Amino acid sequence: MIRLDARRINASTVGDYSWYSDLVYFDGPLICLFRGSGYKDALYVWLDNSERANRWCLIPVSRSTLDSYLNQRMSLREIIQSSEYTYICNHYAETGRKNYSILHVDSFPDEYMPDEDSYLYEEICTDDALLLKQERTSSYMLGLDNQLFINDLSVIPKVFEQLYSFHYGLAHLGRLSIRNTMLRLMGNWTGGISAVNIFSGLKSVIPVLHRPEISSLQYNSPGHIELNLLPDLAQSVQDASVRVENELIYDRLEKMYKNTYTYFREHGLSGFDEDGGIEIRNIDNDTTEICVSV
């Protein structure tokens, strides 16, 4: 592999990123999307390999930059050239060890620089990448009305974020990274307080690209919080909220939950095991009818 004019750093310096999906795949992943815990996601790009290791480049990208790349308004080359620096990761397959270094973009080798035409064309996209191209965020007004106290200003966005995260997880179960997170969280389900852990844990599955971003605030009554997010998910949250606002429906849902929880616990079905493990079992029609009877 090419010798780089880079400085070794600790993994903690890179930041907290986790794999979300592969964008380009040919005999192995070539470009991946990593979700970030801060204000940026990252593109993880394969560069080179030796007999012992694969070399990758991690490029933190803002929400707008990633959107431009997904929609072919910006090439991979332009993203690298517009960055101040990139992170280099040498991944040693045999031991699993990873060495990180930081490389100033001025020292980025020409041999590794993508072509000028390095756009994310549909012809090279994975199925996940094509879906990401189709998912466009837009403006949504979260209404505020009636008397508001200072604690409401933190509670309202928090509850909305939890519901949005839950609906995001359900809507994206086809993505392996999200499905694995859902299985892990549901495997620890014991009812009660663990429900809070599920909602908070699901926040980690959403890339910065799709997180609700505040566009404007107006706190007077009636007021609003203007958010930029996935509109279909916001509508799902709104529909569910309107549904449970009806007292009769809420009581029936609560009764159904208790009956379902009791039945699952008594029969040792997945998600309610004492050891928190996940066991896949087939549930027949008779079982389904018993669970939903209220």
C-alpha positions as CSV (number, residue, x, y, z in Angstrom):
1,M,0.0,0.0,0.0
2,I,1.1,3.6,-0.6
3,R,3.0,5.3,2.2
4,L,0.9,8.2,3.6
5,D,1.9,11.5,5.1
6,A,-0.6,11.0,7.9
7,R,-0.5,11.2,11.7
8,R,-1.5,8.3,13.9
9,I,-4.5,8.9,16.2
10,N,-6.6,7.0,18.7
11,A,-9.9,5.6,17.7
12,S,-11.7,7.9,20.1
13,T,-10.4,10.9,18.2
14,V,-12.3,9.7,15.1
15,G,-15.7,9.8,16.9
16,D,-18.6,7.5,17.4
17,Y,-19.7,6.1,14.0
18,S,-21.5,2.8,13.2
19,W,-22.3,1.0,10.0
20,Y,-25.7,1.9,8.5
21,S,-25.7,0.5,5.0
22,D,-23.6,-0.3,1.9
23,L,-24.0,2.2,-0.9
24,V,-21.8,0.6,-3.5
25,Y,-21.0,-3.1,-3.5
26,F,-18.9,-5.2,-5.9
27,D,-17.3,-8.4,-4.5
28,G,-17.5,-6.6,-1.2
29,P,-18.5,-3.1,0.1
30,L,-16.7,-0.2,-1.7
31,I,-18.6,2.8,-0.2
32,C,-20.6,2.6,3.0
33,L,-22.7,5.0,5.0
34,F,-21.9,5.2,8.7
35,R,-24.3,7.0,11.0
36,G,-22.8,9.5,13.5
37,S,-23.8,10.3,17.0
38,G,-23.1,14.0,16.6
39,Y,-24.0,16.4,13.8
40,K,-22.4,14.4,10.9
41,D,-22.6,11.0,9.3
42,A,-19.7,9.6,7.4
43,L,-18.8,7.9,4.1
44,Y,-16.5,4.9,4.5
45,V,-14.6,4.4,1.3
46,W,-12.4,1.5,0.3
47,L,-9.0,2.7,-0.9
48,D,-6.4,-0.1,-1.1
49,N,-5.3,-3.5,0.3
50,S,-2.3,-5.6,1.1
51,E,-1.9,-9.2,2.0
52,R,-2.6,-8.3,5.6
53,A,-5.0,-5.3,5.6
54,N,-7.6,-3.3,3.8
55,R,-7.3,0.5,3.8
56,W,-10.4,2.6,4.2
57,C,-11.0,6.3,4.2
58,L,-13.7,7.8,6.6
59,I,-15.0,11.1,5.5
60,P,-17.4,13.0,7.9
61,V,-20.2,14.6,5.9
62,S,-22.9,17.1,6.9
63,R,-26.6,16.4,6.3
64,S,-26.6,18.7,3.2
65,T,-23.4,17.3,1.7
66,L,-24.7,13.7,2.1
67,D,-28.0,14.7,0.5
68,S,-26.1,16.2,-2.4
69,Y,-24.1,13.1,-2.9
70,L,-27.1,10.8,-2.8
71,N,-28.9,12.9,-5.4
72,Q,-25.9,13.3,-7.7
73,R,-25.3,17.0,-7.1
74,M,-21.9,16.4,-5.7
75,S,-19.3,13.8,-6.6
76,L,-17.2,11.8,-4.2
77,R,-14.1,13.6,-5.5
78,E,-15.7,17.0,-4.7
79,I,-16.6,15.8,-1.2
80,I,-13.0,14.8,-0.4
81,Q,-11.6,18.0,-1.9
82,S,-14.0,20.1,0.1
83,S,-13.0,18.4,3.4
84,E,-10.2,19.7,5.5
85,Y,-9.0,16.2,6.4
86,T,-10.0,12.6,6.2
87,Y,-9.5,9.6,8.5
88,I,-7.5,6.6,7.3
89,C,-8.3,3.2,8.7
90,N,-6.0,0.2,8.1
91,H,-8.1,-2.9,9.0
92,Y,-6.2,-6.1,9.6
93,A,-8.6,-8.9,8.9
94,E,-6.7,-11.7,10.6
95,T,-6.6,-10.0,14.0
96,G,-9.5,-7.5,13.6
97,R,-7.2,-4.8,14.7
98,K,-7.7,-1.3,13.3
99,N,-5.1,1.5,13.1
100,Y,-6.3,5.1,12.6
101,S,-4.6,8.2,11.3
102,I,-5.6,11.6,10.1
103,L,-4.7,12.8,6.7
104,H,-4.9,16.4,5.5
105,V,-6.7,16.7,2.2
106,D,-3.7,18.4,0.6
107,S,-1.7,15.2,1.2
108,F,-4.4,12.9,-0.2
109,P,-2.7,10.8,-2.9
110,D,-3.7,11.2,-6.5
111,E,-3.8,7.4,-6.7
112,Y,-6.6,7.3,-4.2
113,M,-8.5,10.3,-5.5
114,P,-11.8,9.3,-7.2
115,D,-12.5,10.4,-10.8
116,E,-14.2,13.7,-11.5
117,D,-17.3,11.7,-12.6
118,S,-17.5,9.9,-9.2
119,Y,-21.2,10.5,-8.7
120,L,-23.5,8.0,-7.0
121,Y,-25.3,6.8,-10.2
122,E,-28.2,4.5,-9.8
123,E,-26.4,1.9,-11.9
124,I,-23.8,1.3,-9.2
125,C,-26.2,1.7,-6.2
126,T,-27.2,-1.1,-3.8
127,D,-30.9,-1.5,-3.0
128,D,-30.3,0.4,0.3
129,A,-28.7,3.3,-1.6
130,L,-31.7,3.5,-4.0
131,L,-34.1,3.6,-1.1
132,L,-32.0,6.4,0.5
133,K,-32.2,8.3,-2.7
134,Q,-36.0,8.1,-2.6
135,E,-36.4,9.2,1.0
136,R,-36.5,13.0,1.0
137,T,-37.0,15.1,4.1
138,S,-39.3,18.1,4.1
139,S,-40.8,20.7,6.5
140,Y,-43.2,19.6,9.2
141,M,-45.0,21.9,11.8
142,L,-45.2,20.5,15.3
143,G,-47.9,22.6,16.8
144,L,-47.8,24.2,20.3
145,D,-51.0,25.4,22.0
146,N,-52.6,26.2,25.3
147,Q,-50.6,27.0,28.5
148,L,-46.9,26.0,28.4
149,F,-44.5,25.8,31.3
150,I,-40.7,25.7,30.8
151,N,-40.4,22.0,31.3
152,D,-42.9,21.5,28.4
153,L,-40.3,22.9,26.0
154,S,-38.1,19.9,26.7
155,V,-40.8,17.3,27.2
156,I,-42.7,17.9,23.9
157,P,-39.6,17.5,21.6
158,K,-38.4,14.5,23.6
159,V,-41.7,12.6,23.3
160,F,-41.9,13.4,19.6
161,E,-38.3,12.2,19.0
162,Q,-39.0,8.9,20.8
163,L,-42.2,8.3,18.7
164,Y,-40.4,9.3,15.5
165,S,-37.5,6.9,16.3
166,F,-39.9,4.1,17.0
167,H,-41.7,4.6,13.8
168,Y,-38.4,4.9,11.9
169,G,-37.3,1.5,13.3
170,L,-40.5,-0.2,12.3
171,A,-40.5,1.4,8.8
172,H,-36.9,0.4,8.1
173,L,-36.7,-3.2,9.4
174,G,-35.6,-4.2,6.0
175,R,-32.2,-2.7,6.7
176,L,-29.9,-5.1,8.4
177,S,-28.3,-2.6,10.8
178,I,-31.7,-1.5,12.0
179,R,-33.1,-5.0,12.2
180,N,-30.2,-6.1,14.4
181,T,-30.6,-3.1,16.7
182,M,-34.4,-3.8,17.0
183,L,-33.7,-7.5,17.8
184,R,-31.1,-6.6,20.4
185,L,-33.5,-4.1,22.1
186,M,-36.5,-6.4,22.0
187,G,-34.4,-9.2,23.3
188,N,-33.9,-7.2,26.5
189,W,-37.7,-6.5,26.7
190,T,-39.2,-7.2,30.2
191,G,-41.9,-4.6,30.1
192,G,-42.1,-1.5,32.2
193,I,-39.0,0.6,32.3
194,S,-37.4,-1.4,29.5
195,A,-39.9,0.2,27.1
196,V,-38.1,3.5,27.8
197,N,-34.8,1.9,26.9
198,I,-36.3,0.7,23.6
199,F,-37.4,4.2,22.6
200,S,-34.1,5.8,23.6
201,G,-32.1,3.0,22.0
202,L,-33.9,3.4,18.7
203,K,-32.5,7.0,18.4
204,S,-29.2,5.5,17.6
205,V,-30.4,3.8,14.4
206,I,-31.3,7.0,12.7
207,P,-28.6,8.7,10.6
208,V,-28.1,12.4,10.9
209,L,-29.6,12.6,7.4
210,H,-33.0,11.6,8.7
211,R,-33.1,13.0,12.2
212,P,-35.7,15.7,12.9
213,E,-33.8,19.0,12.5
214,I,-35.2,22.2,13.9
215,S,-35.7,24.9,11.2
216,S,-37.5,27.5,13.3
217,L,-39.2,28.0,16.8
218,Q,-42.2,30.0,17.8
219,Y,-43.2,29.4,21.4
220,N,-46.1,31.8,21.8
221,S,-49.5,30.1,21.9
222,P,-50.5,29.0,19.3
223,G,-46.9,28.4,18.2
224,H,-44.9,25.7,16.5
225,I,-41.6,24.0,16.1
226,E,-40.7,23.7,12.4
227,L,-38.8,20.5,11.7
228,N,-37.1,19.0,8.7
229,L,-37.7,15.3,8.7
230,L,-39.2,12.3,6.8
231,P,-42.9,13.4,6.2
232,D,-44.3,9.9,6.1
233,L,-43.0,9.1,9.6
234,A,-44.3,12.4,11.0
235,Q,-47.7,11.5,9.6
236,S,-47.5,8.1,11.2
237,V,-46.7,9.7,14.6
238,Q,-49.6,12.1,14.1
239,D,-52.1,9.4,13.1
240,A,-51.1,7.3,16.1
241,S,-51.4,10.2,18.5
242,V,-54.9,11.1,17.2
243,R,-55.9,7.5,17.5
244,V,-55.0,7.0,21.2
245,E,-56.4,10.4,22.1
246,N,-59.8,8.7,22.0
247,E,-60.4,7.4,25.6
248,L,-62.3,4.3,24.4
249,I,-59.6,3.3,22.0
250,Y,-56.9,4.0,24.5
251,D,-58.6,1.7,27.1
252,R,-59.0,-1.1,24.5
253,L,-55.3,-0.8,23.5
254,E,-54.2,-0.9,27.1
255,K,-56.3,-4.0,27.7
256,M,-54.9,-5.6,24.6
257,Y,-51.4,-4.8,25.7
258,K,-51.9,-6.4,29.1
259,N,-53.5,-9.5,27.6
260,T,-50.8,-9.9,25.0
261,Y,-48.0,-9.4,27.6
262,T,-49.6,-11.9,30.0
263,Y,-50.0,-14.5,27.2
264,F,-46.5,-14.1,25.9
265,R,-45.0,-14.3,29.4
266,E,-47.0,-17.4,30.3
267,H,-46.0,-19.2,27.1
268,G,-42.3,-18.1,27.0
269,L,-42.6,-16.4,23.7
270,S,-39.8,-14.3,22.2
271,G,-38.8,-11.1,23.9
272,F,-40.1,-12.1,27.3
273,D,-37.6,-14.8,28.3
274,E,-35.9,-14.5,31.6
275,D,-32.4,-14.5,30.1
276,G,-33.3,-11.8,27.6
277,G,-32.4,-14.0,24.7
278,I,-34.2,-14.0,21.4
279,E,-35.9,-17.2,20.3
280,I,-37.8,-17.3,17.0
281,R,-41.0,-19.3,17.1
282,N,-44.0,-19.6,14.7
283,I,-47.2,-18.1,16.0
284,D,-50.3,-19.8,14.6
285,N,-53.7,-18.2,13.9
286,D,-55.2,-19.5,17.1
287,T,-52.5,-17.8,19.2
288,T,-53.0,-14.6,17.3
289,E,-56.8,-14.6,18.0
290,I,-56.2,-15.2,21.7
291,C,-53.7,-12.3,21.9
292,V,-55.9,-9.7,20.2
293,S,-59.2,-10.7,21.9
294,V,-60.2,-7.9,24.4
